[in-house]
Amino acid sequence: MSSVKATIKQIINKLVGSPAYIRGEILDQLKPFALFDAGVIAQPELTIDWHPHSGVATITFPYDADLNHADSEGNGDTIKSRGLQWMASGSGVWHKENYVAHQDHIGILQLWLLLPPAEETAPVHYFNLQPGEVPQVDNVRILLGEYQGVKAAAPVSHNVSYLHICIKKGQIFDWQLPRGQTRGFVYPLTGSLSINRQIFHAEQLALLQEYPSSQVVELSIIAESDSEFVLALAEPWAYDIVSQYGQIHTNSNALEVGKQKIKLLGNVLAKSQATG
């Protein structure tokens, strides 16, 4: 079968005052990716207090900063800069985040991945990887999925790739996209890149054109300057979306399970804070 070259469908800029890139009609084009918050905050520390999730996996990649995490399941960890945190919220979890800059700014990438019916009301699934625990092939770090036969340190059930890549000006990243992973995006943390002669810059999200799953797709990314970027790919989502704030499910019954679990956990958390 002949192959096609990947192209950019749309370049998405951050809204003023908001770190979100997946919004509105973009969600329909990228699901199971449900949210991508990204960018740099020019302050030495940031705390996001207790808040709940259910039905989604939050995938957090701190850079130039460390992430201190705590949740209602008892997980309490520090994820170093350019490490990875995976928290599949299942039927419900509360957590809080504290970011501490290495110098004068905090970098955060947070990607949300929808959970399928078998996992959206399951117990919480949590892991984290320190920077040195992330497998690497040449200049490519495998956060999730597989690259050139090397698998990510921790498996997940989704047909997904999440790669962290650094390239120098003039270098080219070439890759045949994995079968079935027909939707995704490229996001530069630093520098400028081009795909099929279309240039985009740091903190711009390049939404890739989606092709049929039977099509062989060749992705070629050229570094217009030294660049650090992430590439996220996934198989299209086969389910509906029913949501309420940070709770996103495939149906109203699962959402109700999540709401009840969140309420119960919230009451327990409030009592523990009151007596603590």
Secondary structure, DSSP 8 states (H G I E B T S, - for coil): --EEE--EEEEEE--TT--B-S-THHHHHHTTEEEEEEEEE-SSEEEEEEEEEBSEEEEEEEESEEEEEEETTS-EEEE-TT-EEEEE-TT-EEEEEEEEESSS-EEEEEEEEE--TTTTTS--EEEEE-GGGS-EETTEEEEESEETTEE-SS--SS-EEEEEEEE-TT-EEEEE--TT--EEEEEEEESEEEETTEEEETTEEEEE----TTSEEEEEEEESSSEEEEEEEE----S--EEETTEEESSHHHHHHHHHHHHHHHHHHHHHHHH-
